[in-house]
Amino acid sequence: MASGLYRSANAMPDGVPPPQDGATLIGTSPIIDSTSPPPETAEGSAAGNSAIMAIGSLVSRGTGFLRTLMVTAAIGTFAVNDAYATALIIPQMVYEFLLGGVLTSVVVPVLVRRRKVDPDGGQAYAQRLLTLAALALGVATVLAIAAAPLLTAIYAGNRGDEYHNLVTDLAQLMLPIIFFSGLSALIAAVLNTRGHFAAPMWAPILNNLVIIAACALYIVVYGAKLVEPGDLSRGQILLLGGGTLLGIVVQVTGLVPALRKVGFRWRWRFDFRALGLRELGRLGGWMLCYVVVNSIGLIVLFNLLNQVDKKSAGPAIYNNVFLLLMMAHGIIAVSIITALMPRMSSAAADGRFGEMAADLSRTVRTVTAVLAPIAVCYAVLADPISVVLFDYGAAQGDAGAIAPVLLVAALALIPFSISQIFTFAFWALPDTRMPALINIPVVLLRILVQVLVFAAFSLSFLASGMMIGNAVSYIAAAVISARLLRPRIGRIGIGAMVNTFGRVLVAALGATLVGVLVMVLLPGDALGNQLLGFVEVVIGGAAIGGTYLGLAMLLRIREITEVVGMLRRRLGR
């Protein structure tokens, strides 16, 4: 139920999502069946897999963020970058239609089950699935390239012919991302269900490094200066669009050797009836409904964001801020979710709903407790963070347009992660129908809020207003999902969640007050001084983090005290 700029399988697409960077949520951990170790061992395994994925996600998303900084430094944060972001969303949304959402909600649970019950460990089934996907993705890519002008008209608003022409040119270069993103996601799913996590977590880094190199070459050849859409040469367009496409090609290439390592052999299989297409179609049909509704929301979002004038925050700035949210969500929440998805799927298949509910409750509480100080930092330190991260090259002087969007977006971080956790719980059952039905009123609410903001406020507030619509819709999604999950899996520990939420809120408010006080006492204006901005981020971040940790220990927030205790034991050793 996300509303961001999606990028298929990059470290930042993100899984569900991933903007220039967004969120495709791919990957699983080893399955747990009747021969699995006892619960405490399995729990440790899930924790270990979460840690591995957190490290990989940290590096992957870190390089993904550096990639975004390089794009911003090369082409700025306004018109040309808006066109780049709009062009990039087109292949990502076509991919989401074909496979993106279906992968996590349908394909991964089915691969887990076939891995358990098929005599060959699901090898032939996976080969058929890859064959069908490669053919469908190939045809879709060719059709999308031919329809690029129409797709541009759908997403690019009415910013003039030069802007539309640039979006179309970039989109035609980047539309093959559809094919390679699909292959990358499926290969990652096959590897994850066979217990291999390293390659899927690290391959996106190759993608990011290629795009970083392309942007560095752009700056060397053309300079880091702000240009208008109609002023870009064919060489500049080719370097931007072609470099982005080359990144995903290299990512897929980096995954192929890992297939042999886990004993999987590629073989074309055309006996698609053996896939159980009726079951996949039933589950995938509801997921398609989910994706269609999200796509309508994104079309509205992009058309609103593309109404801005030259110096107002548009798609590129919205994308950069959403990426900051996705970094925090991805490193913390996605690492936990992807490790527990097969575990919850296995528990649901065996009727062990009590275990599933316990995992769900613990995940929500842990994610909330860990993300809270990050949200406080985003809100209190919005100005210096914007300067430190984005005030470079062609984007120099634009931090003032970014900071208000980040401040508002901080409110959406925790609701977004919680809503995603509940959605994945439904998918683990597996049930794609209920999330699709929940998504309809949620997206309608988001669109309503965003349209009202567009009508009531100036264009300078537009991107911030879009984030308000996101936050409201995420809260609604989490509340509705929690109520509808209980009849399916029993009590999900609402009382324990509320208790943790209350304590986290107190600790977060205390950290906010201290952070604001520190910002008031520090001299100067961070928006006008990058060095001062860095100092404010370091001192303010330390004050917020230290205050939150101290209050969390005092309030006995278990999810924090357990982590601190574990670190103390390890340091003691």
PyMOL commands that set and color helices and strands:
alter all, ss='L'
color gray80, all
select helices_A, chain A and resi 39-75+79-117+123-146+148-155+161-174+177-193+198-222+229-231+234-261+272-275+277-305+315-349+353-380+382-390+393-395+399-428+433-456+459-489+494-521+526-528+530-554+558-572
alter helices_A, ss='H'
color red, helices_A
deselect
rebuild
show_as cartoon
